[in-house]
Amino acid sequence: MATVNHHCLLNLPHIPPPPPINRPKPLLPPSSLPSLSLSRLSSLSASLSLSPATIHKRSPSSSFEREEIESAVDGFFYLLRLSSQHHDVEVTRAVHASFLKLREEKAKLGNALISTYLKLGLPRDALLVFASLSSPSVVSYTALISGFARLNLEIKALKVFFKMRSEGVVEPNEYTFVAVLNACVRSGRFSLGVQIHGLIVKSGFLDSVFVCNSVMSLYSSGDARKVFDEMPKRDVASWNTVISCLVKEGLFGEAFGLFCEMNRVEEADSFTVSTLLSASDLMRGRELHGRVIKVGLRQELSVSNALIGFYAKYGDVRKVETLYEMMSVRDGFTLTEMITAYMAFGMVDSAVEMFEKIPEKNAISYNALMAGFCRNGYGSKALKLFIEMLQRGVELTDFSLTSAVDACGLVAEKKVSEQVHGFCVKFGCASNPCIQTALLDMCTRCERMTDAEEMFEQWPCNLNSSKATTSMLGGYFRNGLPEKALSLFHRTLKEEKLVLDEVSLTLALAVCGTLGFVEMGDQIHGYALKSGYFSDVGLGNSLISMYSKCYHFNDAIKVFNTMREHDVVSWNSLISCYILQRNGDEALTLWLRMNKEGIKPDAITLALVISSYKYTESDKLSTCRDLFLSMETIHGISPTTEHYTAYVRVLGHWGLLEEAEETVNSMPFHPEVSVLRALLDSCRVHSNASMAKRVAKLILSAKPDNPSEYILKSNIYSASGLWHRTETIREEMRERGYRKHPSRSWIVHGNAIHSFHARDTSHPEEKDVYSGLEILIMECLKAGYEPNTEFVLQEVDELTKKSFLFHHSAKLALTYGILTAKNQREPVRVVKNVMVCGDCHEFYKYVSVVVKREIVLRDSSGFHRFVNGKCSCKDLW
């Protein structure tokens, strides 16, 4: 692991080590607490009228003295209750000191001391009291076992139980069995729990409802139901335990069936309703809400909290706010539920306001806000909140660290991710399954694929490898390594490390779409149909996208038309399909259909529709302008950087450069580099050098935030011949851990990907490819092709520039495609991971004439179809 730099790139404070476990704070402010000091203890002892001489007597000489001792012990019980309530350790220790001097009534007070120390989180002191008892009773053992289990010291709790059994002096009672079963459940020692179940049967405690309820919590729903059916008596807790088991295992139908049975013999309580609300669909949840009102559970705090969570799940913000306002009593959990609800609705500011209202913020409330920030894409805010948790000494949980790691993935800063990764490793959290999976995913998002690969290869056998595989597939896909993604997909399927579900199939389809590998996509489509996944809307949307990127537009349309239901992503996917083939009219026809059917567009829809006006007639520009200017008033969506970028590209495409520049200058927020780049590209297409210089200055003055912006600045300097500045930019990239994904072009042939870099010599048929390319270049030169060395942004002589130009990856891939094509009627299909350069575009036009073949090239702008020396993009891309 690399050394962690503790100065965060986000200007966040230094990360301190994790805080120690905080003791619970007093429930009341100090001014309202009684002064439970040693002096207060003395005065209370004095008020009990107990003299030291009486305490130290071996046996009371009169009934009066016995009453005096009993009164004193009652006073000590009172003090222990106070110290437990107000978390005052000193009072408990003072009582402990007096306890050591007692000769009578010692057992009861000792048991109370054990319980109090454990409630205060002091297991060592509890053990000292236990050890000082001459003959511990079943209550002593039970108090110790129960307290250890509550403090997550389950193994110690079990050892105490074994000690009790081995000594054979004290027999466990029903409370002992409940405590030890709880320890078994919490520690995951289910086989031991089964043995204790046998001991319970042997000891005759199955008649106890209390014990049977604990036995049921040990088992899965099937075995729990068997125990339940054999119980001679049941109470509400019995029904609740089985219903809870069924809900945890996702057996919602059975849970509601049992609930119906329960209603015939027992009245449901707040726990029953709260549990079932978490498993309810919209109809059942509303029925439960009605029942809550009918039976008078509306004012129950846990029920109100559960109702807020239920309506938040189904997107009813008004209902959530109404429930909150109607609550006469609220707790921290209520406010935390509201934070979660507001974050689910995207109402981040309202969630933050709710967080500020919490008087005693704890790990749960911090975690809810941090997870909400991540859910809404605010990675930096989530990280700052994580730092605040550390500084304030808030106890960290697995959930806290998982959210912090997820936030790093959103920020996508390599050094920040190394910091948080180092933090998790240093403090022993990296081996936690949830955190380990999150760390792997974070590495794939932060330019750390080498670290991710190392983690994946060492993945523990006992952890879910399918999730890790899915993260790696997504990582390869995001980092421009689709061939590696496809190779991993095949390998993990063979090794049975990947479960083919909607998520993994969607990722695999995305990879096939990126590669243009329609043969593989067809197989996955067939598997989805055979396995019954086609009803999944997300998978259908992925199929539309895959076929669109593979130049199989009719198949994409067919998938859309056969889908049982659509969401806004389905419509967006089909609009994208038409834009990829530069068919703006069909995209706009689909947009009109959306409006007629009342489909509410999202921000992505509007960006796509605006973009489609590039591929229509210029007389429709006024409609595009109207749409852009009325976005907020008609659709309630404020224009973002993506909308401005699309609109500027449309204006620039049709030559309205002045209006495009004016649009950029009048933006309500500072234009990002993507908007300026759209204007710069338009200047290049229409040869407006003066405006290009102005725009280039703006780009160069902006601080780059990602690799593509660094590369753009580097290219501008290179095009201007400022090579020293180009090198400075590249050095900055290296310092920040950014790397340029090299330009690549590839052909799908023989169920394999044949990929080429510029001047690539790694292909097995390299000699044939280079020989074929030389012939193609000669024939194209004869036909009038003239190499344009302006597209070589390197400081070399003119002859070397031509050599570089002739061996661009797009030319190598095209040559291989022509050499290996068997069906002369099929077009040669090439895919390129970035936008094709002007010289390769010109070369493709001449090749289509020379070889008399249709050529289809997909680059980052869409599809280019070359036929008889002409391109479908009309040389405007």
TAHU-V391784 format. One line per field, one symbol per residue. ss: DSSP state (h for helix, s for strand, l for the rest). phi: phi as a letter, one per 30 degrees, with the letter a starting at -180 (. if undefined). burial: # if it has 9 or more other ideal C-beta (glycine too) atoms within 8 Angstrom, else .. A space follows every 50 residues. Layout:
BEGIN
ss->???
phi->???
burial->???
END
This chain:
BEGIN
ss->lllllllllllllllllllllllllllllhhhlllllhhhhhhhhhhlll lhhhhhllllllhhhhhhhhhhhhhhhhhhhhhhhhllhhhhhhhhhhhh hllllhhhhhhhhhhhhhhlllhhhhhhhhhhlllllhhhhhhhhhhhhh lllhhhhhhhhhhhhhhllllllhhhhhhhhhhhhhhllhhhhhhhhhhh hhhlllllhhhhhhhhhhllhhhhhhhhhhlllllhhhhhhhhhhhhhll lhhhhhhhhhhhhhhllllhhhhhhhhllllhhhhhhhhhhhhhhlllll hhhhhhhhhhhhhlllhhhhhhhhhhlllllhhhhhhhhhhhhhlllhhh hhhhhhhlllllhhhhhhhhhhhhhlllhhhhhhhhhhhhhllllllhhh hhhhhhhhhhhllhhhhhhhhhhhhhllllllhhhhhhhhhhhhhlllhh hhhhhhhlllllllhhhhhhhhhhhhhhlllhhhhhhhhhhhhhllllll lhhhhhhhhhhhhhhllhhhhhhhhhhhhhllllllhhhhhhhhhhhhhl llhhhhhhhhhhlllllhhhhhhhhhhhhhlllhhhhhhhhhhhhhllll llhhhhhhhhhhhhhllhhhhhhhhhhhhlhhhhhlllllhhhhhhhhhh hhhlllhhhhhhhhhlllllllhhhhhhhhhhhhhlllhhhhhhhhhhhh hlllllhhhhhhhhhhhhhlllhhhhhhhhhhhhhllllllllssssssl lssssssllllllllhhhhhhhhhhhhhhhhhhlllllhhhllllllhhh hhhhhhllhhhhhhhhhhhhlllllllssssslllllhhhhhhhhhhhhh llllsssssllssssssllssllllll
phi->.dddddcdddhddedddddddddededcdedcdddccdddedddddddhc deddddddbddbdddddddddddeddeddddddddchcdddddddedded ddcchddddddddeddedddibdddddddeddddbecdddddeddddddd cicddddddddddddddidccdcdddddddddddddciddddddddeddd dddicddddeddddddddcdeddddddddcddbbbeddddddededdeci cdddddddddddddbbddcddeddddddcddddddddddddeddcicddd dddddddddddddcicddddddedddddbbbddedddddddddddicddd ddeddddddcdbedddddddddeddcicddddddddddeddcidddcede dddddddddddhcedddddddddddecicdddedddddddddddcbhbdd dddddddcddddcdddddddddedddddcibdddddddeddddddhcbcd bedddddddddddddicdddddddedddddcidddddddddddedddddc icdddddddedcddbbcddddddddeeddechcddddddddddedddidd dcddedddddddddcbdddcdddddddddcedddcibddceddddddddd ddeciddddddddddcddbddddddddedddddddchcdddedddddddd ddddcaeddddddddddddcicdddedddddeedddidbddddbbbbcbh hbcccbcdhdbddecedddddddddddddddddjdbdcdddccbdbdddd edddddcddddddddddddcdccdddddcbcbdbdddddddddddddddd chbdbcccbdckccccbhibcddhibb
burial->...#...#.#....#...#..#..........#..#...##..##..#.# ...##.#..#....##.######.###.##.###.###########.##. .#..###.##########.####.###.##..#...##.##########. #.##.###.##..#.....#.#.##############.##.###.##.## ..#.##..###########.#..##.##..#...##.##########... ##.###.##..##..#.#############...##..##.##....##.# ############....#..#..##..#....##############.##.. ##.##..#...#############.#.###.#########...###.### #########################...##.#.################. ###.##..#...#.##.##########.#.###.##.##..##....#.. .#.###############.##..##.##....#...############## ###..##.##..#....#################..##.##..#....#. ################...##..#..##.###..#.#.#.########## ####.##..##.##..#...#.###########.##.#..##.###.### .#.#..#.##########....#..#..##.###...#....######.. ..######.#..#..#..##.##..##.###.#.#..##.##........ ##.##################......######..##.############ ..#######..#####....###...#
END
